[in-house]
């Protein structure tokens, strides 16, 4: 009896805590839903663990296990109240998780939805042909192409046939064919494709990738000019979910089954990016009434081998899909159209999706920025260009402050921050196309913005905007991320500085993906942002990683960019950033 009272007290405490912090309403009347109060995704409790608790209850029918990412509680949905009641009586305060934690549970009336409805259609020209080869043929292909490289187990392992696929430039050197050509065992694939009504030129380049569970490939489009209009991928060993993203911000997850042939043509070949998330599991994606539903259930990944076939070609691309096409790339400098599209994909769209989390990481002004702002005289007009969440807006009513921000999400954060500050306002503003009148500001700050522009011409254009908006005699503080991080707190001394082998290609531009907290090895790169979502005023982890474009500056590069339109008054380095204070004469 005393043990039962102790369990009830624990359950009531968990009930109160869940109601206060998570909005979960527990009830005493048995229902088909149970909340496991102290075990969930954050504690390592999996669906398999829940199923193990059912082994001694053969009549109990569990329909669903729901565990939100980053949460230390989870939900069970049973087929009927009797199944729920039997499970509760058998395990509440008695069952233990794998780590030894005693599990406490309560009934709940409802459970959160663990499903995401995806209404976007797959890319035009994308075909998945299931069971393209038999199980026996799959075994033969695995025997033919599998290998073990003990020296490279951290990253996916790669083999090449015909020509080496160069990941640094996403192309091949047609003057350097390999001795190993595509094995003749692959010839059966071409006839089967033609039998499916798919006209192809026989490939002459094959890349074999071996993915262990937890490995993936960043979002990319295969470079247009070096290869033909059809790319093929045969999957061996394991199913995988491939994420497809369009530059218009469309997204659709596609299940690629083992033994299937993936065919990329038209938009899928030229106008969408595809990626495989680096994780050991994939969500189960179901098709219901012609709509994709990403369920809360998962399945583990196994080792997967993909055979990617390409037909090489020479000359500039002739496709009609301009945004990701490499024919817009000039020697040494990006075409303005391509640079704009690159910023849309890897700056603007990213900040819209991470705005809330980003804002929670930006609280205090940098010391030298604060020192500069505190020196502003009474009656001045201050523009903050690229204001973010508005943290640099001063709590002063003797100056006029205008915060300009392009991201709608960050503008909301900025508005909330500045609402109570008299004499301040927020406007949506693109630094390259500012609608503000000439010579309207006495002081301008532009903190951590210009490094997001993808070409030197566009970075120079941003400086010209600052000079145009400043009154004669006005001053500006401009900061950018420095390539040299050795004098900052950014570096993690436990991480090895090495050149990355992860590259994504957009319109012929090959951008290395930086490893966070290591020294920069490249001037133009993509920096990962691991998203955390805000729930009930708390941050929770997600599996989403976004890539932000940066041009990191060399010593003196920012000074040269500001000249001759602005006179450099002071140039300094602060916490991994190059900073200049400059004046318009």
Buried (B, 14 or more C-beta within 10 A) or exposed (E): EEEEEEBEEBBBEBBEBBEEEBEBEBEEEBBBBBBBBBBBBBBEBBBEBBEEBBEEBEEBBBEBBBBBBBBBBBBBBBEEBBBBBBBBEBBBBEBEBEEEBBBBBBBBEEBBEBBEEBEBEBBEBBBBBEEBBEEEBBEEBEEBBBEEEEEEEEEBBBBBBBBBBBBEBBBBEEEEBEEEBBEEEBEEBBEEBEEEEBEBEEBBBBBBBBBBBEBBBBBBBBBBBBBBBBBBBBBBBBBBBBBBBBBEEBEBBBBBBBBBBBBBBBBBBBBBBBBBBBBEBBBBBEEEEEEBBBBBBBEEBBBBBBBBBBBBBEEEBEBEBBBBBBBBBEEEEBBBEBBBBBBBBBBBBBBBBBBBBBBEEBEEBBEBBEEBBEEBEEEBBBBBBBBBBBBBBBEBEEBBBBBBBBBEBBBBBBBEBBEEBEBBBBBEBBBBEBEBEEBBBBBBBBBBBBBBBBBBEBBBBBBEBBBBBBBEEBBBBBBBBBBBBEEBEBBEEEEEEEEBBBBBBBBBBBBBBBBEEBBBBBEBBBBBBEBBBEBEEEBBBBEBBBBBBBBBBEEEBBBEBBEEBBEBEEBEBBBBBBBBBBBBE
